[in-house]
Amino acid sequence: MERVCERCCALDVHKAQVTACVHVPDQQGKRSELCAEFSTMTADLLGLRDWLLGLGITHVAMEATGVYWKPVYYLLEDDFELLLVNAQHVKNVPGRKTDVQDAQWLCQLLEHGLLRSSFVPPKPIRELRDLTRYRKSLVWERAREANRLQKVLEDANIKLAVVASRPLGASGKAMLRELCEGNNDPVALADLAKGKLRAKLPALRQALEGRFRDHHALLVSHLLAHIEYLDETISSLSAEVEERMRPFERQRELLCTIPGVAERTAEVIIAELGPDMSRFPTTVTRRAGQPSVQATTSRLASAARARRARVTVGSEPR
């Protein structure tokens, strides 16, 4: 079988250990195989990098194992051509399953050009992706906390959500805080309503008359505090995402022209796929299920090609 990579390495990455297998030519021109183990501490990973550089390695492959591949990949990406491969695509022969044998098998595949690398976005997009994914997790957590709060209120027969369309708005929070302070007078609680909610004062008085006990007050106070913390954190993350989206403002505007894609969704798409989506046009179209996605993706791809053309075809390199 044709050999594609002359000096290559494969890494079997675990939480605490990395097993490396290297294929390099020896003094007689034959293939030589070297294996070594390193810990995943930063000092040892730097030693792995120096060892590979000393052997003249050009290509390094590793499996995408949980999150353990990330620090190894990030430390090596500036010095080697890295391939992050899907573990399902490089299954070893049954009965040969050790760290060393996995690394040897992966190195053989790499040597003969039989590996396909997964998409790993550049550093700015990776950082943006971390922010948007964490923000999404907090949004989900806030929704869960709001549901927990509603269950506690139902247990106390406080029907605020029946009357107020936004029970966790400014008026709703003020009423709940008063309840937690021990004020159970429905008339006084209803009088805290603001804006359009004041038109529903009679219904509010009925909704706020329940069986609100001390343990309800304790639960609601903690739930409200957590929801407010989540609101502040989500706002802070959104501000940071907005700042990091400035270089990709044009791409976000184009994505917002797709029916059903709002600004936050566009931010997530860019964070997950990168600003140049020409590598996944079919995937984007199929998942979105909208005819206009193809046109928008084509425009993004055309803009990327035009930028590359201006750099490579210009009269003087920039």
Sine and cosine of phi, psi and omega as CSV:
sin_phi,cos_phi,sin_psi,cos_psi,sin_omega,cos_omega
0.00,0.00,0.64,-0.77,-0.06,-1.00
-0.90,0.44,0.69,-0.73,0.04,-1.00
-1.00,-0.05,0.81,-0.58,-0.06,-1.00
-0.98,-0.17,-0.67,0.74,-0.03,-1.00
-0.96,-0.28,0.85,-0.53,-0.02,-1.00
-0.97,0.22,-0.66,0.75,-0.01,-1.00
-0.78,-0.62,0.96,-0.28,-0.11,-0.99
-0.67,-0.74,0.28,-0.96,-0.02,-1.00
-0.60,-0.80,0.57,-0.82,0.11,-0.99
-0.83,-0.55,0.63,-0.78,-0.05,-1.00
-0.87,-0.49,0.76,-0.65,0.16,-0.99
-0.98,-0.21,0.95,-0.31,-0.21,-0.98
-0.98,-0.21,0.75,-0.66,0.11,-0.99
-0.80,-0.61,-0.04,-1.00,-0.05,-1.00
-0.88,0.47,-0.69,0.72,-0.10,-0.99
-0.91,-0.41,-0.10,0.99,-0.14,-0.99
-0.54,-0.84,0.56,-0.83,0.10,-1.00
-0.83,-0.56,0.81,-0.59,0.08,-1.00
-0.97,-0.23,0.83,-0.56,-0.05,-1.00
-0.93,-0.37,0.69,-0.72,0.11,-0.99
-0.82,-0.57,0.80,-0.60,-0.10,-0.99
-0.87,-0.50,0.69,-0.72,0.14,-0.99
-0.91,-0.42,0.88,-0.48,0.01,-1.00
-0.65,-0.76,0.41,-0.91,0.07,-1.00
-0.97,0.26,0.61,-0.79,0.04,-1.00
-1.00,-0.05,-0.15,-0.99,-0.07,-1.00
-0.92,0.39,-0.44,0.90,0.01,-1.00
-1.00,0.01,0.05,1.00,0.00,-1.00
1.00,0.09,0.05,1.00,0.04,-1.00
-1.00,0.01,0.14,-0.99,-0.01,-1.00
-0.99,0.12,0.73,-0.68,0.04,-1.00
-0.87,-0.49,0.68,-0.73,-0.02,-1.00
-0.91,-0.41,0.77,-0.63,0.03,-1.00
-0.84,-0.55,0.67,-0.74,0.04,-1.00
-0.80,-0.59,0.61,-0.80,0.01,-1.00
-0.45,-0.89,0.37,-0.93,0.02,-1.00
-0.86,-0.51,0.63,-0.78,0.01,-1.00
-0.71,-0.70,0.50,-0.87,0.12,-0.99
-0.99,0.16,0.20,-0.98,-0.03,-1.00
-1.00,-0.06,0.17,0.99,0.13,-0.99
-0.93,0.37,0.48,-0.88,-0.12,-0.99
-0.85,0.53,-0.67,0.74,-0.02,-1.00
-0.88,0.48,-0.66,0.75,0.00,-1.00
-0.95,0.31,-0.57,0.82,0.05,-1.00
-0.92,0.40,-0.57,0.82,0.12,-0.99
-0.91,0.41,-0.60,0.80,0.09,-1.00
-0.90,0.43,-0.62,0.78,0.08,-1.00
-0.87,0.49,-0.70,0.71,0.02,-1.00
-0.87,0.49,-0.72,0.70,-0.01,-1.00
-0.90,0.43,-0.61,0.79,0.03,-1.00
-0.88,0.47,-0.69,0.73,0.00,-1.00
-0.93,0.37,-0.65,0.76,0.04,-1.00
-0.89,0.45,-0.63,0.78,0.02,-1.00
-0.90,0.43,-0.48,0.88,0.03,-1.00
-1.00,0.04,-0.04,1.00,0.02,-1.00
0.96,0.28,0.46,0.89,-0.02,-1.00
-0.92,0.39,0.68,-0.73,0.02,-1.00
-0.94,-0.34,-0.53,0.85,-0.08,-1.00
-0.83,-0.56,0.68,-0.74,0.02,-1.00
-0.74,-0.67,0.74,-0.67,0.03,-1.00
-0.86,-0.51,0.53,-0.85,0.08,-1.00
-0.47,-0.88,0.42,-0.91,0.06,-1.00
-0.99,0.12,0.48,-0.88,0.06,-1.00
-0.99,0.13,1.00,0.05,-0.06,-1.00
-0.98,-0.21,0.98,-0.20,0.03,-1.00
0.81,0.58,-0.77,-0.63,0.07,-1.00
-0.96,-0.30,0.03,1.00,-0.12,-0.99
-0.95,0.31,-0.37,0.93,0.00,-1.00
-0.96,0.29,-0.38,0.92,-0.18,-0.98
-0.88,0.47,-0.80,0.60,-0.02,-1.00
-0.89,0.45,-0.54,0.84,0.03,-1.00
-0.92,0.38,-0.73,0.69,0.00,-1.00
-0.88,0.48,-0.73,0.68,-0.07,-1.00
-0.90,0.43,-0.53,0.85,-0.02,-1.00
-0.97,0.23,-0.46,0.89,-0.07,-1.00
-0.99,-0.17,-0.21,0.98,-0.20,-0.98
-0.91,0.42,-0.43,0.91,-0.04,-1.00
-0.99,0.14,-0.22,0.97,-0.11,-0.99
-0.91,-0.42,-0.26,0.97,-0.07,-1.00
-0.66,-0.75,0.30,-0.95,0.18,-0.98
-1.00,0.07,0.93,-0.37,-0.13,-0.99
-0.99,-0.17,0.60,-0.80,0.09,-1.00
-0.83,-0.55,0.89,-0.45,0.11,-0.99
-0.99,-0.15,0.90,-0.44,-0.17,-0.99
-0.91,-0.41,0.47,-0.88,0.05,-1.00
-0.96,0.29,0.80,-0.60,-0.04,-1.00
-0.87,0.49,-0.48,0.88,0.00,-1.00
-0.93,0.36,-0.36,0.93,-0.03,-1.00
-1.00,0.05,-0.20,0.98,-0.12,-0.99
-0.77,-0.64,0.60,0.80,0.01,-1.00
-0.86,0.51,0.67,-0.74,-0.01,-1.00
-0.98,0.18,0.22,-0.98,0.05,-1.00
-0.92,0.40,0.72,-0.70,0.00,-1.00
-0.83,0.56,0.66,-0.75,0.01,-1.00
1.00,-0.05,-0.13,0.99,0.02,-1.00
-0.86,-0.51,0.97,0.24,-0.12,-0.99
-0.78,-0.62,0.99,0.10,0.20,-0.98
-0.73,-0.69,0.23,-0.97,-0.01,-1.00
-0.87,0.50,-0.71,0.70,-0.02,-1.00
-0.90,0.44,-0.71,0.70,-0.02,-1.00
-0.92,0.39,-0.57,0.82,0.08,-1.00
-0.89,0.46,-0.70,0.71,0.02,-1.00
-0.90,0.43,-0.64,0.77,0.02,-1.00
-0.89,0.45,-0.70,0.72,0.00,-1.00
-0.90,0.44,-0.69,0.72,0.01,-1.00
-0.90,0.43,-0.60,0.80,0.00,-1.00
-0.93,0.37,-0.60,0.80,0.07,-1.00
-0.89,0.46,-0.69,0.72,0.02,-1.00
-0.89,0.45,-0.67,0.74,0.01,-1.00
-0.90,0.43,-0.68,0.73,-0.04,-1.00
-0.85,0.53,-0.58,0.82,-0.05,-1.00
-0.98,-0.19,0.23,0.97,0.10,-1.00
0.93,0.36,0.56,0.83,-0.07,-1.00
-0.97,-0.24,0.23,0.97,-0.03,-1.00
-0.94,-0.34,0.58,-0.81,0.09,-1.00
-0.90,-0.44,0.83,-0.56,-0.08,-1.00
-0.98,0.18,0.62,-0.78,0.12,-0.99
-0.98,0.20,0.32,-0.95,0.00,-1.00
-0.97,0.24,0.85,-0.53,0.13,-0.99
-0.87,-0.50,0.91,-0.41,-0.09,-1.00
-0.93,0.37,0.33,-0.94,0.06,-1.00
-0.92,0.40,0.20,-0.98,-0.13,-0.99
-0.82,0.58,-0.73,0.68,-0.02,-1.00
-0.87,0.50,-0.60,0.80,0.00,-1.00
-0.96,0.29,-0.59,0.80,0.06,-1.00
-0.87,0.49,-0.68,0.73,0.01,-1.00
-0.91,0.41,-0.66,0.75,0.04,-1.00
-0.90,0.45,-0.63,0.78,0.02,-1.00
-0.90,0.45,-0.67,0.74,0.04,-1.00
-0.86,0.52,-0.67,0.75,-0.02,-1.00
-0.92,0.39,-0.72,0.69,-0.05,-1.00
-0.93,0.36,-0.58,0.81,0.02,-1.00
-0.93,0.37,-0.64,0.77,0.03,-1.00
-0.92,0.39,-0.65,0.76,0.04,-1.00
-0.87,0.49,-0.67,0.74,0.03,-1.00
-0.88,0.47,-0.66,0.75,0.03,-1.00
-0.88,0.47,-0.64,0.77,0.01,-1.00
-0.94,0.34,-0.58,0.81,0.06,-1.00
-0.89,0.46,-0.69,0.73,0.06,-1.00
-0.89,0.45,-0.66,0.75,0.00,-1.00
-0.90,0.43,-0.62,0.78,0.04,-1.00
-0.89,0.46,-0.67,0.75,0.03,-1.00
-0.89,0.46,-0.64,0.77,0.04,-1.00
-0.91,0.41,-0.66,0.75,0.02,-1.00
-0.91,0.41,-0.62,0.78,0.05,-1.00
-0.89,0.45,-0.62,0.78,0.05,-1.00
-0.92,0.40,-0.64,0.77,0.05,-1.00
-0.89,0.46,-0.66,0.75,0.02,-1.00
-0.88,0.48,-0.68,0.73,0.01,-1.00
-0.89,0.45,-0.60,0.80,0.04,-1.00
-0.90,0.43,-0.63,0.77,0.03,-1.00
-0.91,0.42,-0.67,0.74,0.01,-1.00
-0.91,0.42,-0.62,0.79,0.05,-1.00
-0.90,0.43,-0.61,0.79,0.03,-1.00
-0.88,0.47,-0.55,0.84,0.02,-1.00
-1.00,-0.03,0.05,1.00,-0.02,-1.00
0.87,0.50,0.59,0.81,0.15,-0.99
-1.00,-0.08,0.93,-0.37,-0.15,-0.99
-0.99,-0.17,0.66,0.75,-0.04,-1.00
-0.86,0.51,-0.63,0.78,-0.05,-1.00
-0.93,0.37,-0.33,0.94,0.03,-1.00
-0.95,0.31,-0.55,0.83,-0.08,-1.00
-0.99,-0.10,-0.71,0.71,-0.07,-1.00
-1.00,-0.05,0.78,-0.62,0.03,-1.00
-0.94,0.34,-0.42,0.91,0.04,-1.00
-0.81,-0.59,0.99,0.13,-0.04,-1.00
-0.90,0.43,-0.31,0.95,0.04,-1.00
-0.96,-0.28,0.40,0.92,0.15,-0.99
-0.98,0.21,-0.14,-0.99,-0.05,-1.00
-0.88,0.48,-0.69,0.72,-0.01,-1.00
-0.92,0.40,-0.71,0.70,-0.02,-1.00
-0.88,0.48,-0.68,0.73,0.01,-1.00
-0.90,0.43,-0.63,0.77,0.01,-1.00
-0.89,0.46,-0.67,0.75,0.02,-1.00
-0.91,0.42,-0.67,0.74,-0.03,-1.00
-0.92,0.39,-0.59,0.81,0.04,-1.00
-0.91,0.42,-0.66,0.75,0.04,-1.00
-0.90,0.44,-0.64,0.77,0.06,-1.00
-0.87,0.50,-0.67,0.74,-0.01,-1.00
-0.92,0.39,-0.44,0.90,0.02,-1.00
-0.99,0.15,-0.08,1.00,0.04,-1.00
0.97,-0.23,0.05,1.00,0.02,-1.00
-1.00,0.08,0.96,-0.26,-0.04,-1.00
-0.96,-0.27,0.20,0.98,-0.01,-1.00
-0.97,0.23,0.93,-0.37,-0.06,-1.00
-0.89,0.45,-0.52,0.86,0.00,-1.00
-0.92,0.39,-0.73,0.69,0.02,-1.00
-0.91,0.41,-0.61,0.79,0.02,-1.00
-0.92,0.40,-0.69,0.72,-0.02,-1.00
-0.91,0.42,-0.49,0.87,-0.04,-1.00
-0.94,0.34,-0.17,0.99,0.06,-1.00
-0.98,0.19,-0.09,1.00,-0.01,-1.00
-0.89,0.45,0.54,-0.84,-0.01,-1.00
-0.80,-0.60,0.38,-0.92,0.10,-0.99
0.88,0.47,-0.66,-0.76,-0.07,-1.00
-0.91,0.42,-0.35,0.94,-0.03,-1.00
-0.92,0.38,-0.35,0.94,0.00,-1.00
-0.93,0.37,-0.31,0.95,0.06,-1.00
-0.95,0.31,-0.18,0.98,-0.04,-1.00
-0.92,-0.38,0.47,0.88,-0.08,-1.00
-0.85,0.52,-0.69,0.72,0.02,-1.00
-0.87,0.49,-0.67,0.74,0.02,-1.00
-0.93,0.37,-0.57,0.82,0.02,-1.00
-0.90,0.43,-0.66,0.75,0.00,-1.00
-0.87,0.49,-0.64,0.77,0.04,-1.00
-0.93,0.38,-0.66,0.75,-0.06,-1.00
-0.92,0.38,-0.49,0.87,-0.07,-1.00
-1.00,-0.03,0.09,1.00,0.05,-1.00
-0.99,-0.13,0.97,-0.23,-0.05,-1.00
-0.60,-0.80,-0.46,-0.89,-0.01,-1.00
-0.86,-0.52,0.91,0.40,-0.09,-1.00
-1.00,0.08,0.94,-0.34,-0.08,-1.00
-0.98,-0.17,0.04,-1.00,-0.04,-1.00
-0.89,0.46,-0.64,0.77,-0.02,-1.00
-0.94,0.34,-0.50,0.87,0.12,-0.99
-0.89,0.45,-0.68,0.73,0.00,-1.00
-0.88,0.48,-0.67,0.74,0.00,-1.00
-0.89,0.46,-0.72,0.69,-0.01,-1.00
-0.90,0.43,-0.72,0.69,-0.05,-1.00
-0.91,0.42,-0.63,0.78,0.00,-1.00
-0.89,0.45,-0.66,0.75,0.02,-1.00
-0.93,0.36,-0.65,0.76,0.00,-1.00
-0.91,0.42,-0.68,0.74,0.03,-1.00
-0.89,0.46,-0.68,0.73,0.00,-1.00
-0.89,0.46,-0.66,0.75,0.01,-1.00
-0.92,0.38,-0.65,0.76,0.01,-1.00
-0.89,0.45,-0.66,0.75,0.03,-1.00
-0.91,0.42,-0.64,0.77,0.07,-1.00
-0.88,0.48,-0.69,0.72,0.00,-1.00
-0.90,0.44,-0.64,0.77,0.03,-1.00
-0.87,0.50,-0.70,0.71,0.00,-1.00
-0.91,0.42,-0.67,0.75,-0.02,-1.00
-0.92,0.39,-0.67,0.74,0.03,-1.00
-0.89,0.47,-0.66,0.75,0.03,-1.00
-0.90,0.44,-0.66,0.75,0.02,-1.00
-0.90,0.43,-0.69,0.73,0.03,-1.00
-0.91,0.42,-0.64,0.77,0.01,-1.00
-0.89,0.45,-0.62,0.79,0.04,-1.00
-0.90,0.43,-0.66,0.76,0.03,-1.00
-0.92,0.38,-0.64,0.77,0.05,-1.00
-0.88,0.47,-0.68,0.73,0.01,-1.00
-0.86,0.51,-0.66,0.75,0.01,-1.00
-0.90,0.43,-0.67,0.74,-0.04,-1.00
-0.98,0.21,-0.23,0.97,0.02,-1.00
-1.00,0.08,-0.12,0.99,-0.07,-1.00
-0.83,0.56,-0.67,0.74,0.03,-1.00
-0.92,0.39,-0.27,0.96,-0.07,-1.00
-0.91,-0.42,0.45,0.89,-0.06,-1.00
-0.88,0.48,-0.65,0.76,-0.02,-1.00
-0.90,0.43,-0.68,0.73,0.03,-1.00
-0.89,0.46,-0.64,0.77,0.02,-1.00
-0.90,0.43,-0.65,0.76,0.02,-1.00
-0.89,0.46,-0.66,0.75,0.02,-1.00
-0.91,0.42,-0.67,0.74,0.00,-1.00
-0.91,0.42,-0.55,0.84,0.00,-1.00
-0.93,0.36,-0.22,0.97,0.08,-1.00
-0.98,0.22,-0.20,0.98,0.05,-1.00
-0.97,0.25,0.76,-0.65,0.04,-1.00
-0.84,0.54,0.76,-0.65,0.03,-1.00
1.00,0.02,-0.07,1.00,0.01,-1.00
-0.97,-0.23,0.93,-0.36,0.05,-1.00
-1.00,-0.09,-0.05,-1.00,-0.12,-0.99
-0.89,0.46,-0.71,0.71,-0.04,-1.00
-0.92,0.40,-0.62,0.78,0.05,-1.00
-0.89,0.45,-0.66,0.75,0.03,-1.00
-0.88,0.47,-0.63,0.78,0.05,-1.00
-0.88,0.47,-0.66,0.75,0.00,-1.00
-0.92,0.40,-0.65,0.76,0.01,-1.00
-0.88,0.48,-0.71,0.71,0.01,-1.00
-0.91,0.41,-0.63,0.77,0.00,-1.00
-0.92,0.40,-0.53,0.85,-0.04,-1.00
-1.00,0.06,-0.61,0.79,-0.11,-0.99
-0.96,-0.30,-0.23,0.97,-0.06,-1.00
1.00,0.06,0.28,-0.96,-0.03,-1.00
-0.95,0.32,-0.47,0.88,0.03,-1.00
-0.99,-0.13,0.98,-0.19,-0.09,-1.00
-0.99,-0.13,0.23,0.97,-0.03,-1.00
-0.91,0.42,-0.33,0.94,0.01,-1.00
-0.98,0.19,-0.31,0.95,0.02,-1.00
-0.79,-0.61,0.68,0.73,-0.06,-1.00
-0.89,0.47,-0.65,0.76,-0.02,-1.00
-0.93,0.38,-0.66,0.75,0.00,-1.00
-0.88,0.47,-0.71,0.70,-0.02,-1.00
-0.88,0.47,-0.70,0.71,-0.03,-1.00
-0.90,0.43,-0.71,0.71,-0.05,-1.00
-0.91,0.42,-0.67,0.75,-0.06,-1.00
-0.96,0.29,-0.59,0.81,-0.02,-1.00
-0.97,0.25,-0.57,0.82,0.03,-1.00
0.94,0.35,0.39,0.92,-0.02,-1.00
-0.87,-0.50,0.72,-0.70,-0.01,-1.00
-0.87,0.50,-0.54,0.84,-0.08,-1.00
-0.97,0.24,-0.16,0.99,0.00,-1.00
-0.90,0.44,-0.64,0.77,-0.02,-1.00
-0.87,0.50,-0.69,0.73,0.00,-1.00
-0.90,0.43,-0.68,0.73,0.00,-1.00
-0.91,0.42,-0.68,0.74,0.02,-1.00
-0.90,0.44,-0.64,0.77,0.03,-1.00
-0.89,0.45,-0.64,0.77,0.04,-1.00
-0.90,0.44,-0.66,0.75,0.04,-1.00
-0.89,0.46,-0.68,0.73,0.01,-1.00
-0.91,0.41,-0.65,0.76,0.01,-1.00
-0.90,0.44,-0.65,0.76,0.02,-1.00
-0.89,0.45,-0.64,0.77,0.02,-1.00
-0.90,0.43,-0.69,0.73,0.02,-1.00
-0.90,0.44,-0.62,0.79,0.01,-1.00
-0.91,0.43,-0.64,0.77,0.04,-1.00
-0.89,0.46,-0.68,0.73,0.02,-1.00
-0.90,0.43,-0.61,0.80,-0.02,-1.00
-0.91,0.41,-0.63,0.77,0.01,-1.00
-0.89,0.46,-0.55,0.84,-0.01,-1.00
-0.97,0.23,-0.66,0.75,-0.14,-0.99
-1.00,0.01,-0.41,0.91,-0.10,-0.99
-0.97,-0.23,-0.19,0.98,-0.04,-1.00
-0.85,0.52,0.35,-0.94,-0.04,-1.00
-0.89,0.46,-0.55,0.83,0.02,-1.00
-0.75,-0.66,0.69,-0.73,0.04,-1.00
-0.91,0.41,0.55,-0.84,0.03,-1.00
-0.93,-0.36,0.00,0.00,0.00,0.00
